[in-house]
Amino acid sequence: MLHLKSDTDERWLKQVDQSLELILIDHAHCEKKAAGTALNLIFAYVENLELCREMTEIVNEELEHFHMVIELLEKRGSKLRRLKPSSYGRKLNDLVRKQEPHRAVDRLLVAGLIEARSCERFQALAARVKEPELAAFYQSLFESEARHHTTYTRLAKDFATSAEVMARLDELAELEAKIIAEGDSDPRMHS
């Protein structure tokens, strides 16, 4: 369903155990960036009305999640602050081909893979964290993130054949697995 080629490893789970607050702060930033990505796709492909409708829904959901994470941080006595982002998103976006319609396919698939990895990480967090409220919160995000992944993959098929999209998704998923395996020394949602 998620088209990922690897699972979260123990290294990241140890980062969660040691730095849950930083993971939560980064999660808020990730929700904000996900909304921005969807909004950018509306600007780039405004002639595709289905894409615009779907992206509007994703923008709204991601901003809702952003506010939910901020509320969680406030309840925990933490504040949202700037963090150096992980290199994960940049490395994935560097894989996007430059010429249309390949660019559209890749932008959508990269966004979908990021959603898939977030979904997989939320499930890992739900199983790992000790606080019932936080575990329930992360479990509640699983469905929407999986749906976002599916939406991005489906919309990519507006720009190429299904076979081409799925072949490219496999290629990008293999590269995503290598990027996630490299990790990041700073604890982040995608480190």
The 8 nearest C-alpha neighbors of each residue, nearest first, counted from 0:
[[1, 2, 145, 149, 3, 115, 148, 146],
 [0, 2, 115, 3, 145, 148, 112, 149],
 [3, 1, 0, 4, 172, 169, 115, 168],
 [4, 2, 1, 5, 172, 115, 176, 116],
 [3, 5, 176, 173, 172, 2, 6, 175],
 [6, 4, 176, 3, 7, 180, 173, 179],
 [7, 5, 8, 4, 3, 119, 176, 116],
 [6, 8, 5, 11, 120, 9, 119, 123],
 [7, 9, 10, 11, 6, 12, 180, 5],
 [8, 10, 12, 11, 13, 7, 14, 6],
 [11, 9, 13, 8, 12, 14, 7, 182],
 [12, 10, 14, 13, 9, 8, 15, 190],
 [11, 13, 9, 15, 14, 10, 16, 8],
 [14, 12, 16, 15, 10, 11, 9, 17],
 [15, 13, 11, 17, 12, 16, 186, 18],
 [14, 16, 19, 12, 18, 13, 17, 11],
 [17, 15, 13, 14, 18, 19, 12, 128],
 [16, 18, 14, 15, 13, 19, 186, 12],
 [19, 17, 15, 21, 20, 14, 16, 22],
 [18, 20, 15, 22, 21, 16, 23, 17],
 [21, 19, 23, 22, 18, 24, 77, 72],
 [22, 20, 24, 23, 18, 19, 25, 186],
 [21, 23, 19, 187, 25, 20, 24, 188],
 [24, 22, 26, 20, 21, 25, 19, 27],
 [25, 23, 21, 27, 26, 22, 79, 20],
 [24, 26, 28, 22, 27, 23, 187, 21],
 [25, 27, 23, 29, 24, 28, 22, 188],
 [28, 26, 65, 24, 30, 25, 29, 68],
 [27, 29, 25, 31, 26, 30, 32, 24],
 [30, 28, 26, 32, 31, 27, 33, 25],
 [31, 29, 33, 65, 27, 61, 28, 32],
 [30, 32, 28, 34, 29, 33, 65, 62],
 [33, 31, 35, 29, 34, 30, 36, 28],
 [34, 32, 30, 36, 35, 31, 29, 37],
 [35, 33, 58, 31, 37, 61, 32, 36],
 [34, 36, 32, 38, 33, 37, 39, 31],
 [37, 35, 33, 39, 38, 34, 32, 40],
 [38, 36, 40, 54, 34, 39, 35, 58],
 [37, 39, 35, 41, 40, 36, 34, 58],
 [40, 38, 36, 42, 41, 37, 35, 43],
 [39, 41, 43, 37, 38, 42, 44, 36],
 [42, 40, 38, 51, 45, 39, 44, 43],
 [43, 41, 39, 40, 45, 44, 38, 51],
 [42, 44, 40, 41, 45, 39, 46, 103],
 [45, 43, 41, 46, 47, 42, 40, 50],
 [44, 46, 41, 47, 42, 43, 51, 48],
 [45, 47, 44, 48, 51, 50, 43, 41],
 [48, 46, 50, 45, 49, 44, 51, 41],
 [49, 47, 51, 50, 46, 52, 45, 44],
 [50, 48, 52, 51, 47, 53, 154, 54],
 [49, 51, 53, 48, 47, 52, 54, 154],
 [52, 50, 48, 54, 41, 49, 53, 55],
 [53, 51, 49, 55, 50, 54, 48, 56],
 [52, 54, 50, 56, 55, 51, 49, 57],
 [55, 53, 57, 37, 51, 56, 52, 50],
 [56, 54, 58, 52, 57, 53, 51, 59],
 [57, 55, 59, 53, 54, 58, 60, 52],
 [56, 58, 54, 60, 59, 55, 61, 53],
 [59, 57, 34, 55, 61, 56, 60, 37],
 [58, 60, 56, 62, 57, 61, 63, 55],
 [61, 59, 63, 57, 62, 58, 64, 56],
 [60, 62, 64, 58, 30, 34, 63, 59],
 [63, 61, 65, 59, 64, 60, 58, 34],
 [62, 64, 60, 66, 61, 65, 59, 67],
 [63, 65, 67, 61, 62, 66, 60, 68],
 [66, 64, 62, 27, 30, 68, 63, 67],
 [67, 65, 69, 63, 64, 68, 70, 62],
 [66, 68, 64, 70, 69, 65, 63, 71],
 [69, 67, 71, 65, 70, 66, 27, 72],
 [68, 70, 66, 72, 71, 67, 73, 65],
 [71, 69, 73, 67, 68, 72, 74, 66],
 [72, 70, 68, 74, 69, 73, 75, 67],
 [71, 73, 77, 69, 75, 70, 74, 78],
 [72, 74, 76, 70, 75, 77, 71, 69],
 [75, 73, 71, 72, 76, 70, 77, 69],
 [74, 76, 72, 73, 77, 71, 70, 78],
 [77, 75, 73, 74, 72, 78, 71, 70],
 [78, 76, 72, 73, 75, 79, 74, 20],
 [79, 77, 72, 80, 73, 76, 69, 24],
 [78, 80, 24, 69, 77, 81, 72, 27],
 [81, 79, 78, 82, 24, 25, 28, 77],
 [80, 82, 83, 79, 28, 24, 25, 84],
 [83, 81, 84, 80, 25, 24, 21, 28],
 [82, 84, 85, 81, 185, 25, 86, 187],
 [85, 83, 82, 86, 187, 25, 87, 88],
 [84, 86, 87, 190, 187, 183, 83, 189],
 [85, 87, 89, 88, 90, 84, 183, 190],
 [88, 86, 90, 85, 89, 91, 189, 178],
 [89, 87, 91, 90, 86, 92, 85, 113],
 [88, 90, 92, 86, 91, 87, 93, 85],
 [91, 89, 93, 87, 88, 92, 86, 94],
 [92, 90, 88, 93, 94, 89, 87, 109],
 [91, 93, 89, 94, 95, 90, 88, 109],
 [92, 94, 90, 91, 95, 89, 96, 88],
 [95, 93, 92, 91, 96, 90, 105, 171],
 [96, 94, 105, 92, 93, 102, 106, 97],
 [95, 97, 102, 101, 98, 94, 105, 99],
 [96, 98, 102, 95, 99, 101, 100, 103],
 [99, 97, 102, 101, 96, 100, 103, 95],
 [100, 98, 101, 102, 103, 97, 96, 104],
 [99, 101, 103, 102, 158, 98, 104, 159],
 [102, 100, 99, 104, 103, 98, 96, 105],
 [101, 103, 99, 96, 105, 100, 97, 98],
 [104, 102, 106, 100, 101, 105, 107, 99],
 [105, 103, 155, 101, 107, 102, 106, 108],
 [104, 106, 108, 95, 102, 107, 103, 109],
 [107, 105, 103, 109, 108, 104, 102, 110],
 [106, 108, 110, 151, 104, 105, 109, 155],
 [109, 107, 111, 105, 110, 106, 152, 112],
 [108, 110, 112, 106, 111, 107, 105, 113],
 [111, 109, 107, 113, 108, 112, 106, 114],
 [110, 112, 148, 108, 114, 151, 109, 113],
 [113, 111, 115, 109, 114, 110, 108, 116],
 [112, 114, 116, 110, 115, 111, 117, 109],
 [115, 113, 117, 111, 112, 148, 116, 144],
 [116, 114, 112, 118, 1, 113, 117, 148],
 [115, 117, 119, 113, 118, 114, 120, 112],
 [118, 116, 120, 114, 115, 119, 121, 113],
 [117, 119, 115, 121, 141, 144, 116, 120],
 [118, 120, 116, 122, 117, 121, 115, 123],
 [119, 121, 123, 117, 122, 118, 116, 124],
 [122, 120, 124, 137, 118, 123, 119, 117],
 [121, 123, 125, 119, 120, 124, 138, 126],
 [124, 122, 120, 126, 121, 125, 127, 119],
 [125, 123, 127, 121, 126, 122, 128, 120],
 [126, 124, 134, 122, 137, 123, 138, 127],
 [125, 127, 123, 124, 128, 122, 134, 129],
 [128, 126, 124, 125, 123, 129, 134, 12],
 [129, 127, 130, 124, 134, 125, 126, 133],
 [128, 130, 131, 127, 134, 133, 126, 125],
 [129, 131, 133, 132, 128, 134, 135, 127],
 [130, 132, 134, 133, 135, 129, 128, 136],
 [133, 131, 135, 134, 130, 136, 137, 129],
 [132, 134, 136, 135, 130, 131, 137, 128],
 [135, 133, 125, 131, 137, 136, 132, 128],
 [136, 134, 138, 132, 133, 137, 131, 139],
 [137, 135, 133, 139, 134, 138, 132, 140],
 [138, 136, 121, 125, 140, 134, 139, 135],
 [137, 139, 135, 141, 140, 136, 125, 122],
 [138, 140, 136, 137, 141, 135, 142, 143],
 [141, 139, 137, 138, 143, 142, 144, 136],
 [140, 142, 118, 144, 138, 139, 143, 145],
 [143, 141, 145, 144, 140, 146, 139, 118],
 [142, 144, 146, 145, 140, 141, 147, 139],
 [143, 145, 147, 118, 146, 141, 114, 142],
 [146, 144, 148, 142, 147, 143, 118, 115],
 [145, 147, 143, 149, 144, 148, 150, 142],
 [146, 148, 150, 144, 149, 145, 143, 151],
 [147, 149, 111, 145, 151, 114, 146, 150],
 [148, 150, 146, 152, 147, 151, 153, 145],
 [151, 149, 147, 153, 152, 148, 154, 146],
 [150, 152, 111, 154, 107, 148, 153, 149],
 [153, 151, 149, 155, 150, 154, 108, 111],
 [152, 154, 150, 155, 151, 156, 149, 157],
 [155, 153, 151, 156, 157, 152, 150, 50],
 [154, 156, 104, 152, 157, 153, 158, 107],
 [155, 157, 159, 154, 158, 153, 161, 160],
 [158, 156, 155, 154, 159, 153, 160, 104],
 [157, 159, 156, 155, 100, 104, 103, 160],
 [160, 158, 156, 157, 163, 164, 161, 155],
 [161, 159, 163, 162, 156, 164, 158, 157],
 [160, 162, 164, 163, 156, 165, 159, 155],
 [161, 163, 165, 160, 164, 166, 159, 167],
 [164, 162, 160, 166, 161, 165, 167, 159],
 [165, 163, 161, 167, 166, 162, 168, 160],
 [164, 166, 168, 162, 167, 163, 161, 169],
 [167, 165, 163, 169, 168, 164, 162, 170],
 [166, 168, 170, 164, 169, 165, 171, 163],
 [167, 169, 165, 171, 166, 170, 172, 164],
 [168, 170, 172, 166, 167, 171, 165, 173],
 [171, 169, 167, 173, 168, 172, 166, 174],
 [170, 172, 174, 168, 173, 169, 175, 167],
 [171, 173, 175, 169, 174, 170, 3, 168],
 [174, 172, 176, 170, 171, 175, 4, 169],
 [173, 175, 171, 177, 176, 172, 178, 170],
 [176, 174, 172, 178, 177, 173, 171, 179],
 [177, 175, 179, 173, 174, 178, 5, 4],
 [178, 176, 180, 174, 175, 179, 181, 173],
 [177, 179, 175, 181, 180, 176, 174, 87],
 [178, 180, 176, 182, 181, 177, 175, 190],
 [181, 179, 177, 182, 178, 176, 8, 5],
 [182, 180, 178, 179, 177, 183, 190, 176],
 [183, 181, 190, 179, 180, 184, 178, 189],
 [182, 184, 190, 185, 85, 181, 186, 86],
 [183, 185, 186, 182, 190, 85, 187, 14],
 [184, 186, 183, 187, 190, 85, 14, 83],
 [187, 185, 14, 190, 22, 184, 18, 21],
 [186, 188, 190, 22, 189, 25, 185, 85],
 [189, 187, 22, 190, 26, 25, 186, 117],
 [188, 190, 187, 87, 85, 179, 117, 116],
 [189, 183, 182, 187, 188, 186, 85, 185]]
